[in-house]
Amino acid sequence: MKDEEKQQSATRESRGWGSKVRQWTRKSWFWPAVYLSACAVLLGAYFLIQSPAGTDQAEEDEPFGDEQEWNNASDNPGTDEDTVPTAAGNETLQMPVTDEESVDIIGYYYDHDAAAEEQQDALVYYNNMYYQNKGIDIAAKDGETFEVTAAATGEVVKVEKDDVLGYVVDVKHDNDIVTSYNSLEDLQVEEGDTITQGSVIGMAGRNVYNSDAGVHAHFEIRMNGEPLNPSDAFHQKINDLQQPENSEEENTEGNEDEANQEEESSLDEFPIFDGDDEEDTEDDANEEDSSDQQEEEDTVADEENEEE
C-alpha cells in the first residue's frame, strides 16, 4: 500500500510540474524571458573569450599593423637607403605653416626677370649692403611667433645655429629638392630625423640678417643647389618642380666671379651705390685736368703776347 501511495504521489507531483510549466508557457512574459536569458548567456561567453588577458596575449604572440611594418623595416635596414618614404615625391608642396590664412609674406624672392620695383622689394638691407632674397619671409598677421612646419616629407640633413641667420634647418626631399628654414627658435627636430609633411620644425623668431622683418621665418627651396621661387612651387608636386633654364649659366658665371675674389661670402651682395658715383668722380677729375691745362695754355699765350 505504501509503495502504491508513493507512486501515486510522484505521479501527482510530475503532473503538477507539467501543468505548472504549461501554465507558464501560456503567460505573455515567458518566451521573452527565455529569449533574453539565452542572449545573456551568449553575450557572457563572448565577452569572456574577448577578455583583456586574451587580447594582450594575442598582441604579444603576433604583431600587426604599423608595428609589424616597423619591425620589418628594422630587420632589413639595407632596403631603405635614403630613409625618405617613396610616396614623398608625389606630395604637394605646402606653405611651411599650420594656417596659411594667419600669416603674410613680407619678403619676396628676387626674380631676375621681374620688374625693377619688384626686384627692389626683394632686397634685404644688412650691414650697409643690399642682398638678393633667395627665398621668402613669412610673418604672422598679429606679429607674434607661430609654428613653422615641414613643407613636405623628408630627411633633416642640417641643423645648426648661425650668428646671423639664427637657427637653420635643411630638409632633403626627392627630385634633388632641399627646403631650408631659418630665423627659428625652439627647434623640435634633430639632424638625421625623418619628418612628415606638416610636422613642427620650430617656432618663428628673430635674426640679425633681416632684423627689420621682426618675428618671422625665412623659407627657401633649392633644386640641385639652385634657388627656386617658393611662391611658384607651392601647391605643386615635388616631382613636377623644374629648375629655371638660365640657372646653370648664372651658376657658372657666379663660380668664376667667386674664384677671382679673395674673400668668399654666402650672401649675394648688392652695394648701396651701383658705381655711378665713381664714374662721376672720374669725369670730374678729367674735367679739372682739362681746365688746368687750358689755363696753362692761356697763361703762356698771354706771356708771349706781352713779349711781342
PATORLO-295090 format. One record per residue (C-alpha): x, y, z; residue in three letters. Coordinates in steps of 0.25 Angstrom, whole numbers, padded with zeros to 4 digits, always signed. Layout:
<sites>
XYZala/...
</sites>
This chain:
<sites>
+0000+0000+0000met/+0011+0009+0003lys/+0018+0007-0010asp/+0005+0010-0017glu/+0003+0023-0010glu/+0017+0027-0013lys/+0015+0024-0028gln/+0002+0032-0028gln/+0008+0044-0020ser/+0020+0044-0030ala/+0011+0043-0042thr/+0003+0055-0036arg/+0015+0063-0034glu/+0020+0061-0048ser/+0007+0064-0053arg/+0007+0077-0045gly/+0020+0082-0050trp/+0016+0079-0064gly/+0003+0087-0062ser/+0011+0098-0056lys/+0020+0098-0068val/+0009+0098-0077arg/+0003+0110-0070gln/+0016+0118-0070trp/+0017+0116-0085thr/+0003+0122-0087arg/+0008+0134-0080lys/+0012+0146-0089ser/+0025+0148-0082trp/+0030+0134-0082phe/+0036+0133-0096trp/+0043+0147-0096pro/+0049+0144-0083ala/+0055+0131-0089val/+0060+0139-0101tyr/+0067+0149-0092leu/+0073+0139-0083ser/+0079+0132-0095ala/+0084+0145-0101cys/+0091+0148-0087ala/+0098+0134-0087val/+0103+0136-0101leu/+0108+0150-0098leu/+0115+0146-0086gly/+0122+0135-0093ala/+0126+0145-0104tyr/+0132+0155-0094phe/+0139+0144-0087leu/+0146+0140-0099ile/+0150+0154-0103gln/+0155+0157-0089ser/+0167+0167-0088pro/+0176+0155-0084ala/+0173+0148-0097gly/+0175+0161-0105thr/+0189+0164-0098asp/+0193+0150-0101gln/+0189+0151-0116ala/+0197+0164-0117glu/+0209+0158-0111glu/+0208+0146-0120asp/+0206+0153-0133glu/+0209+0168-0136pro/+0201+0174-0147phe/+0198+0188-0154gly/+0209+0199-0153asp/+0217+0191-0142glu/+0219+0179-0152gln/+0223+0189-0163glu/+0233+0196-0153trp/+0239+0182-0149asn/+0240+0178-0164asn/+0248+0191-0167ala/+0257+0190-0155ser/+0260+0175-0159asp/+0264+0180-0173asn/+0271+0193-0171pro/+0278+0192-0185gly/+0266+0193-0193thr/+0263+0207-0189asp/+0275+0215-0194glu/+0270+0229-0193asp/+0261+0227-0181thr/+0251+0236-0189val/+0237+0230-0192pro/+0235+0227-0206thr/+0222+0234-0207ala/+0228+0247-0203ala/+0231+0251-0217gly/+0216+0251-0220asn/+0213+0260-0209glu/+0208+0274-0212thr/+0218+0285-0206leu/+0211+0293-0195gln/+0214+0306-0189met/+0222+0303-0176pro/+0211+0308-0166val/+0199+0301-0160thr/+0189+0312-0164asp/+0192+0320-0177glu/+0181+0330-0174glu/+0188+0335-0161ser/+0201+0339-0168val/+0206+0349-0179asp/+0218+0348-0188ile/+0226+0360-0184ile/+0239+0357-0192gly/+0239+0353-0207tyr/+0248+0344-0215tyr/+0258+0352-0224tyr/+0254+0349-0238asp/+0264+0354-0249his/+0252+0355-0259asp/+0243+0363-0250ala/+0241+0378-0251ala/+0250+0388-0245ala/+0240+0391-0234glu/+0238+0376-0230glu/+0253+0374-0230gln/+0255+0386-0221gln/+0244+0380-0211asp/+0252+0366-0212ala/+0265+0372-0206leu/+0270+0371-0191val/+0278+0382-0185tyr/+0288+0377-0176tyr/+0302+0382-0171asn/+0301+0394-0181asn/+0299+0385-0193met/+0287+0380-0201tyr/+0285+0365-0203tyr/+0276+0357-0212gln/+0266+0350-0205asn/+0267+0335-0209lys/+0254+0331-0202gly/+0242+0337-0195ile/+0240+0343-0182asp/+0227+0339-0174ile/+0221+0347-0162ala/+0208+0345-0154ala/+0198+0356-0156lys/+0198+0359-0141asp/+0213+0360-0141gly/+0214+0348-0131glu/+0222+0335-0133thr/+0216+0323-0140phe/+0219+0309-0143glu/+0228+0306-0155val/+0224+0293-0161thr/+0231+0284-0171ala/+0226+0287-0185ala/+0228+0273-0189ala/+0233+0259-0184thr/+0248+0258-0184gly/+0260+0255-0176glu/+0267+0266-0167val/+0281+0268-0173val/+0285+0280-0166lys/+0282+0287-0152val/+0291+0298-0147glu/+0291+0312-0141lys/+0297+0323-0149asp/+0301+0336-0143asp/+0294+0344-0154val/+0283+0335-0159leu/+0278+0329-0146gly/+0275+0314-0145tyr/+0276+0308-0159val/+0269+0294-0163val/+0271+0288-0176asp/+0262+0276-0181val/+0265+0267-0193lys/+0253+0262-0202his/+0252+0254-0215asp/+0256+0260-0228asn/+0269+0267-0222asp/+0260+0277-0215ile/+0264+0283-0202val/+0255+0292-0193thr/+0263+0302-0184ser/+0257+0309-0171tyr/+0264+0319-0163asn/+0261+0330-0153ser/+0256+0319-0144leu/+0255+0316-0129glu/+0251+0305-0120asp/+0255+0294-0130leu/+0247+0281-0130gln/+0256+0273-0139val/+0270+0268-0140glu/+0279+0264-0151glu/+0276+0251-0157gly/+0261+0251-0153asp/+0251+0247-0164thr/+0239+0256-0163ile/+0226+0256-0169thr/+0219+0268-0176gln/+0212+0277-0166gly/+0221+0273-0154ser/+0226+0284-0146val/+0241+0288-0148ile/+0241+0300-0139gly/+0236+0314-0135met/+0238+0327-0143ala/+0248+0336-0137gly/+0257+0348-0140arg/+0271+0348-0147asn/+0281+0359-0149val/+0281+0357-0164tyr/+0267+0363-0166asn/+0265+0370-0153ser/+0255+0379-0160asp/+0245+0367-0162ala/+0243+0365-0147gly/+0238+0352-0143val/+0238+0343-0156his/+0242+0331-0163ala/+0251+0330-0175his/+0248+0319-0185phe/+0256+0315-0197glu/+0255+0304-0208ile/+0267+0299-0215arg/+0268+0289-0227met/+0282+0283-0229asn/+0287+0295-0221gly/+0280+0306-0229glu/+0269+0314-0222pro/+0254+0313-0227leu/+0243+0323-0225asn/+0235+0317-0213pro/+0222+0325-0217ser/+0223+0318-0231asp/+0226+0304-0225ala/+0215+0304-0214phe/+0203+0294-0217his/+0211+0287-0228gln/+0216+0272-0227lys/+0231+0271-0223ile/+0234+0262-0235asn/+0228+0273-0244asp/+0237+0284-0240leu/+0247+0289-0250gln/+0259+0297-0250gln/+0260+0310-0258pro/+0267+0309-0271glu/+0276+0320-0268asn/+0280+0316-0255ser/+0292+0307-0260glu/+0298+0319-0267glu/+0297+0328-0255glu/+0303+0318-0247asn/+0315+0317-0256thr/+0317+0332-0256glu/+0316+0333-0241gly/+0326+0322-0239asn/+0336+0329-0248glu/+0334+0342-0240asp/+0336+0335-0227glu/+0349+0329-0232ala/+0354+0344-0234asn/+0350+0348-0220gln/+0360+0347-0208glu/+0348+0346-0198glu/+0336+0338-0201glu/+0322+0341-0196ser/+0310+0332-0195ser/+0301+0344-0198leu/+0299+0351-0211asp/+0303+0365-0209glu/+0298+0378-0215phe/+0306+0391-0211pro/+0297+0403-0207ile/+0303+0411-0219phe/+0304+0404-0232asp/+0317+0410-0237gly/+0311+0423-0243asp/+0318+0432-0233asp/+0331+0426-0237glu/+0329+0429-0251glu/+0324+0443-0248asp/+0337+0445-0239thr/+0346+0441-0251glu/+0338+0450-0260asp/+0340+0462-0250asp/+0355+0459-0249ala/+0357+0459-0264asn/+0349+0472-0265glu/+0358+0478-0255glu/+0371+0473-0262asp/+0366+0479-0275ser/+0362+0492-0269ser/+0376+0493-0262asp/+0383+0490-0276gln/+0374+0501-0283gln/+0378+0511-0272glu/+0393+0508-0274glu/+0392+0509-0289glu/+0385+0523-0287asp/+0395+0528-0278thr/+0406+0524-0288val/+0399+0531-0299ala/+0398+0544-0291asp/+0412+0544-0287glu/+0416+0542-0302glu/+0407+0554-0306asn/+0413+0563-0295glu/+0427+0560-0300glu/+0423+0564-0314glu/
</sites>
